[in-house]
Amino acid sequence: MTKQTFEKSTTDFGFAQIPIQEKSQRVAEVFHSVANKYDLMNDLMSFGLHRLWKKFTLAESNARPGQVILDLAGGTGDLAAEFAKKVGKNGHVVLADINEKMLEQGRLRLLDRGISGNVTFIQANAECLPFQDNYFDCITIAFGLRNVTDKAAALKSMYRVLKPGGKVMILEFSKPVSPLLSSFYDAYSFNIIPKLGGWITNDEKSYQYLVESIRMHPDQKSLKSLLQSCGFEDVDYHNLTGGVVALHTGFKY
């Protein structure tokens, strides 16, 4: 097998290389396993910081009443719930996730909060979104892009369904800017998070994958270049918590 064939036929699953056609199923198994404790683990792993990162994302979205917003890999619905408030009864939010168990968790949590009239729940693959062209005012994907097999295909799909003038927002783990922070972050990630996952969810392996997937995700500048290559303009990013997380934004004109 030539190197070129190897690169085309396999993809990363954490630090491992697996056949491309297996990744979506392997990722699905991870999130099926952790769905019930997903929010609790996010709070524990990030010391609650994920709520501040998402709050910043909401503020940067400039979401307004009447807009139509897509929250991709929306999972348990924390972003979608806040967007539903911002767009009001004349707007609409689509919470989309490829994983049916995560989507069901999102549906139940929003219903518990009394949010239902302006939110639709759709099981969808980010690489081939089942929406018409030029439909959404804003698209967000928080901590989901790194789990997508073909990131360029997903970004191009987002570009297609985004309205001219619309904004894409990618909130994702990235590369710490300080070597000292990077060393601490690596030690915490590899030594503590999988053990925490094993204790809370009885699934250490899934959290080992999640830690490894962060390291395989493009860094800030690489993701910026990828967004630009997929057609987005005015692409920029904001480092949060020293670059542990970054919010990338881009526009379709």
C-alpha positions as CSV (number, residue, x, y, z in Angstrom):
1,M,0.0,0.0,0.0
2,T,1.5,3.4,-1.0
3,K,1.6,6.3,1.5
4,Q,-0.9,8.2,-0.6
5,T,-3.4,5.2,-0.4
6,F,-2.8,5.0,3.3
7,E,-3.6,8.6,3.9
8,K,-6.8,8.4,1.8
9,S,-8.1,5.2,3.4
10,T,-7.5,6.0,7.1
11,T,-8.2,8.7,9.5
12,D,-7.4,9.5,13.1
13,F,-9.4,8.2,16.1
14,G,-7.5,9.9,18.9
15,F,-3.9,8.8,18.3
16,A,-4.9,5.7,16.4
17,Q,-5.4,5.4,12.7
18,I,-8.5,3.6,11.6
19,P,-10.4,3.0,8.3
20,I,-12.3,6.2,7.4
21,Q,-15.6,4.4,7.2
22,E,-15.3,3.3,10.8
23,K,-14.8,6.7,12.4
24,S,-18.4,7.9,12.6
25,Q,-19.5,4.6,14.3
26,R,-16.6,4.7,16.7
27,V,-17.4,8.3,17.7
28,A,-21.1,7.4,18.0
29,E,-20.2,4.7,20.5
30,V,-18.2,7.2,22.6
31,F,-21.1,9.6,22.8
32,H,-23.7,6.9,23.4
33,S,-21.6,5.9,26.4
34,V,-21.2,9.3,27.9
35,A,-24.5,11.1,27.0
36,N,-26.2,10.7,30.4
37,K,-23.3,12.2,32.3
38,Y,-22.1,14.6,29.5
39,D,-23.0,17.9,31.2
40,L,-21.7,16.8,34.6
41,M,-18.3,15.7,33.1
42,N,-18.0,19.0,31.2
43,D,-18.4,20.9,34.5
44,L,-15.9,18.7,36.3
45,M,-13.3,18.6,33.5
46,S,-13.3,22.3,32.8
47,F,-14.0,23.5,36.4
48,G,-17.1,25.1,35.0
49,L,-15.2,27.2,32.5
50,H,-17.1,25.7,29.5
51,R,-20.1,27.8,30.6
52,L,-18.0,31.0,30.3
53,W,-16.7,29.9,26.9
54,K,-20.2,29.3,25.6
55,K,-21.4,32.6,27.2
56,F,-18.7,34.4,25.2
57,T,-19.8,32.6,22.0
58,L,-23.4,33.7,22.6
59,A,-22.3,37.3,23.0
60,E,-20.2,37.2,19.9
61,S,-23.0,35.8,17.8
62,N,-25.0,39.0,18.0
63,A,-28.1,36.8,17.7
64,R,-31.3,38.8,17.2
65,P,-35.1,38.3,17.3
66,G,-36.4,36.6,14.2
67,Q,-33.1,35.0,13.1
68,V,-32.7,31.3,12.2
69,I,-29.8,29.6,13.9
70,L,-28.2,26.2,13.5
71,D,-26.4,24.7,16.5
72,L,-24.4,21.8,15.1
73,A,-23.3,18.9,17.4
74,G,-25.6,20.7,19.8
75,G,-25.7,17.7,22.2
76,T,-27.5,18.5,25.4
77,G,-28.7,21.8,24.1
78,D,-27.1,24.4,26.4
79,L,-26.3,26.8,23.5
80,A,-29.6,26.1,21.7
81,A,-31.6,27.0,24.8
82,E,-29.9,30.4,25.0
83,F,-30.3,31.0,21.3
84,A,-34.0,30.2,21.5
85,K,-34.4,33.0,24.0
86,K,-32.4,35.4,21.8
87,V,-34.3,34.8,18.5
88,G,-37.7,34.8,20.2
89,K,-41.0,33.4,19.0
90,N,-40.5,34.8,15.5
91,G,-37.1,33.2,15.1
92,H,-36.1,29.5,15.1
93,V,-33.2,27.3,16.3
94,V,-32.3,24.0,14.8
95,L,-30.4,21.7,17.3
96,A,-28.6,19.1,15.1
97,D,-26.5,16.2,16.2
98,I,-25.4,13.0,14.5
99,N,-25.8,11.1,17.7
100,E,-29.4,10.1,18.5
101,K,-28.8,9.6,22.2
102,M,-27.2,13.1,22.6
103,L,-30.0,14.6,20.6
104,E,-32.6,13.0,22.9
105,Q,-30.7,14.4,26.0
106,G,-30.9,17.8,24.4
107,R,-34.6,17.5,23.7
108,L,-35.4,16.4,27.3
109,R,-33.3,19.2,28.8
110,L,-35.0,21.9,26.7
111,L,-38.4,20.5,27.5
112,D,-37.5,20.6,31.2
113,R,-36.7,24.3,30.8
114,G,-40.0,25.0,29.0
115,I,-38.3,25.6,25.7
116,S,-40.0,23.9,22.7
117,G,-42.0,26.2,20.4
118,N,-39.1,27.7,18.4
119,V,-36.6,24.7,18.5
120,T,-36.4,21.8,16.1
121,F,-34.3,18.7,16.8
122,I,-32.7,17.0,13.8
123,Q,-30.3,14.1,13.5
124,A,-27.8,15.2,10.9
125,N,-24.3,14.6,9.7
126,A,-22.3,17.9,9.6
127,E,-20.6,16.7,6.4
128,C,-23.9,16.6,4.4
129,L,-26.4,18.9,6.1
130,P,-30.0,18.3,5.1
131,F,-31.0,21.9,4.7
132,Q,-31.6,24.3,1.8
133,D,-28.9,26.7,0.5
134,N,-28.6,30.1,2.2
135,Y,-30.9,29.3,5.0
136,F,-29.3,30.1,8.4
137,D,-28.2,33.5,9.8
138,C,-25.7,31.9,12.1
139,I,-24.2,28.5,12.6
140,T,-22.4,27.3,15.7
141,I,-20.5,24.1,16.5
142,A,-19.1,23.8,20.0
143,F,-16.6,21.1,20.8
144,G,-17.9,19.0,17.9
145,L,-15.7,19.7,14.8
146,R,-12.8,17.7,16.1
147,N,-15.0,14.6,16.0
148,V,-16.0,15.0,12.3
149,T,-14.2,12.7,9.9
150,D,-13.9,15.2,7.0
151,K,-13.7,18.6,8.5
152,A,-13.4,20.4,5.1
153,A,-16.6,18.7,3.9
154,A,-18.4,19.8,7.1
155,L,-17.2,23.4,6.7
156,K,-18.2,23.5,3.0
157,S,-21.6,22.1,4.0
158,M,-22.0,24.8,6.6
159,Y,-21.0,27.4,4.1
160,R,-23.6,26.2,1.6
161,V,-26.5,26.5,4.1
162,L,-25.4,29.8,5.6
163,K,-27.1,33.0,4.3
164,P,-24.9,35.6,2.6
165,G,-23.9,37.9,5.4
166,G,-24.2,35.0,7.8
167,K,-21.7,34.0,10.5
168,V,-20.1,30.7,11.4
169,M,-18.7,30.1,14.9
170,I,-16.5,27.2,15.9
171,L,-15.8,26.8,19.6
172,E,-13.2,24.1,20.1
173,F,-10.2,23.1,22.1
174,S,-7.0,24.4,20.7
175,K,-3.3,24.9,21.4
176,P,-2.3,26.8,24.6
177,V,-0.1,29.8,23.8
178,S,2.2,29.4,26.9
179,P,4.6,26.4,27.2
180,L,4.0,26.3,30.9
181,L,0.3,26.2,30.5
182,S,0.7,23.6,27.8
183,S,2.7,21.4,30.1
184,F,0.2,21.7,32.9
185,Y,-2.7,21.1,30.5
186,D,-1.1,18.0,29.0
187,A,-0.4,16.5,32.5
188,Y,-4.0,17.2,33.6
189,S,-5.6,16.0,30.4
190,F,-3.8,12.6,30.2
191,N,-3.5,11.8,33.9
192,I,-6.7,13.1,35.4
193,I,-9.5,13.4,32.8
194,P,-9.6,9.7,31.7
195,K,-9.6,8.6,35.4
196,L,-12.4,11.1,36.1
197,G,-14.3,9.7,33.2
198,G,-13.9,6.2,34.5
199,W,-15.1,7.2,37.9
200,I,-18.1,9.2,36.8
201,T,-19.2,7.4,33.6
202,N,-17.5,4.0,34.1
203,D,-15.9,4.6,30.7
204,E,-12.2,5.7,30.9
205,K,-11.5,4.7,27.3
206,S,-14.0,7.2,25.8
207,Y,-12.4,10.1,27.7
208,Q,-8.9,8.9,26.7
209,Y,-10.2,9.2,23.1
210,L,-11.6,12.7,23.8
211,V,-8.3,13.9,25.2
212,E,-6.3,12.5,22.3
213,S,-8.8,13.9,19.7
214,I,-8.0,17.4,21.0
215,R,-4.3,17.0,20.2
216,M,-5.2,15.8,16.7
217,H,-7.4,18.8,16.0
218,P,-5.9,21.7,13.9
219,D,-4.4,24.5,15.9
220,Q,-5.6,28.1,15.7
221,K,-3.8,29.1,12.6
222,S,-4.4,25.8,10.8
223,L,-8.1,26.0,11.4
224,K,-8.2,29.6,10.3
225,S,-6.6,28.6,7.0
226,L,-9.0,25.7,6.6
227,L,-12.0,28.0,7.1
228,Q,-10.6,30.4,4.5
229,S,-10.0,27.5,2.0
230,C,-13.6,26.5,2.4
231,G,-14.8,30.0,1.3
232,F,-15.3,31.9,4.6
233,E,-14.1,35.5,4.7
234,D,-13.0,37.8,7.5
235,V,-11.9,34.7,9.5
236,D,-10.6,35.4,12.9
237,Y,-10.2,33.7,16.3
238,H,-10.2,34.6,19.9
239,N,-8.1,32.6,22.4
240,L,-9.9,31.7,25.6
241,T,-8.1,30.6,28.8
242,G,-4.7,31.0,27.2
243,G,-5.6,29.2,24.0
244,V,-6.9,26.0,25.7
245,V,-10.0,26.9,23.8
246,A,-10.4,29.1,20.7
247,L,-13.5,30.6,19.1
248,H,-13.1,30.9,15.3
249,T,-15.5,33.1,13.4
250,G,-16.0,33.6,9.6
251,F,-18.5,35.1,7.3
252,K,-20.2,34.2,4.0
253,Y,-20.5,37.2,1.6
